[in-house]
Amino acid sequence: MEHRKLESEELNRISTEQFKEAAKIPVVIVLDNVRSQNNVGSVFRTADAFRIEKIWLCGICPTPENREVHKTALGAEDAVDWEYVKDSVTLCEKLRSEGYTLLSVEQTEKSISLENFEPETDKKYALIFGNEVKGVQQEVIDLCYSTLEIPQFGTKHSFNVSVTVGMVLWQTIKPLLPTLK
């Protein structure tokens, strides 16, 4: 069986302008005080790959003007809409009022294990990811419909936030894949 690696021009990627005009997955990402420029840049690349609506950068999050965010995002920050707000709690209240179902990704008493999360295709979601050390603020968790947790079987108690974003986004968009192709 042949498995020839495809050349970049064979991948039929859309341009930044086409991305801006294309229909988006009804998902926004909220980064609640994520401090690492590399993590934020990586989230931009993942958000671009899954064609989500927007990234909200909150609190101490670096923005794409920062060198390492730009370097890691590889231009995805030009395609994916983003906005900075100081306060995650106020933003989450606003998103709820706009009809988003808020889901924080955190280890809580009643979290839903990611493999059991069945996103509904008629809802729009705000997925909230927290600081690399402290996680999602409790005040933000309190505003959420539920929390999602990724099962883990090793010695550490968390994944890198950019890896977590990829896993959670994949699970969230799977039911919508036919609409993207």
N, C-alpha and C positions, 0 to 999 in steps of 0.2 A: 504494500500500500504506500502510495506516495504522499508525503506531507511537506510539500515545498512551502517554505516561508514566503508570505506575500510581501511584495514591495509596498512602500508607503502609498504610492499612487494607485495601487489596486484596492485600497481599503475604502475608497469612495466616501471619505469624510466630508462633512458639510463645512462651509466657510463660517467665519465668525458672523458675518452678515446673515447668512442663512440660518444659523443658530438663533440669532436674535428674533427672526421672523417665525421660526418653527414652533409648532405646538409643544408645550412643556408638560412634563409629568406634574400633577397637582401636589407638589411637595416643596416645602421650604425647609432649609436647615437653619437651626439656631445654634450658634457656638457660644456657649455661656462661659466666658472668661477662659477660653483656651489660649494659653500663653505662647506656645511654640509657633514661630513663623513657618517652620517646615511642615508642621501639622496643618496649619491653615492653608498653605499652598497646596498640599496634597488633597485636602477636602475640595478645593476648587477644581482640581483635575477630575476627581470622582464625580462631582456635581455636573461637570461638563459631559462626562461619559454617559450619565444617566439622564441628561437633559431636564434637570429640575428647574423650578421657577426662580428660586432666589436663595442666597445665603445671607443671613443676618449675623453680623459680627458684634458681639456685646462685651462691655466691660474692658478687660485688659487685652482683648484680642488684637493682634496686629492686623493691619489692613494691607491691601496689595501694593501700596506705595513702598512698603518695606522690602528691601532687597531680597531677603531670603524667601518671602512669600512669593514674590514675582519669579524668582529663580525656580522654585519648586512647582509653581502653578503652570509653568511653560506656556503662558498666554491664555490659559483658561479663564483668568480673571477678567479678560477683555470680553469673553463670551457670556459668562454667567453673571446675571444681575446680582448685585450685592449692595448692602447698606450697613453702616455702622450706627449703633445706638448704644448709649452708655448703660442703660438699665434693662437687664433681661426680664425682670418682673413686669415692668410697664409694657415692654414689647409683647410678652406672652398674653397679657390681658387684651391688648389690641388684636393679636392674631385670633384669640378665642372669639372676640366680638365680630371678626370677619368670617367666622364659620370654619376655621381650621380646627381639626382634632389634634390636640397637643399630646404628644407622647415623648416622655423623657427616656433616655437610655441610661438606666441606673439600676443598682442592686437595691431593691426595696422589699418590704415584707410581702407585698402582693403583686410583684412584678410578673409579667407574662414572659415565659421563655420564648425566645425569638422564633424557634421552629413552630410554635403554636400560634403565632401572630398571623392572622388572616386579614390583610387589608381589604377594605371595601372599595370597589372601583368608583363608587359615586361620592366618595369623601375626599376632602383635601386635608393633607397632614402637615403638621409642623413637628419635625423631629429635632429634639433638643439634646445636645451633647455637651458634656461639662469639662471643667478644668482637669488637666492631667493628674493632679494630686487630690483635689477636693471633690471632683465630680460635679454634678448638677446641684445648684443651690436648692436647699429644702423649700424655700419660698416659691421657686419655679416648679418644683415637683408638685407642690400643693395645688397648682393651677392646672395640672395635667389630667387628662382623661384617664391615663394609665401610664405605667412604666414598662419598658421592654428590657429584658436581660438576656445576654448571650451566655449559654452554658459554657462552663470552663472546667477542665479536668486536671489542670496542673497545679503548680505551687503558687502562682501569682493570682491576684484577685481582680485583674483588669487587663484589657487589651489596650494597645495604643489607640488614641482617639481617631486617628485617620483610618486605621484598619476597621474600627468599629463602624465608622460612617459607611464604609464600603459594604460591610456585611448587612447592616440594617437597610441601607438603600436597596440592595439587591432583593432582599426579602419583601420590601415594600413595593417595588415596581414589577415584580414577577407577573402579577395578574394583568398588568397593563402592557406587557411586551407586544402583543399583537397590534396595538395602536401605534407603536413606534416604528415598525418596519415598513 
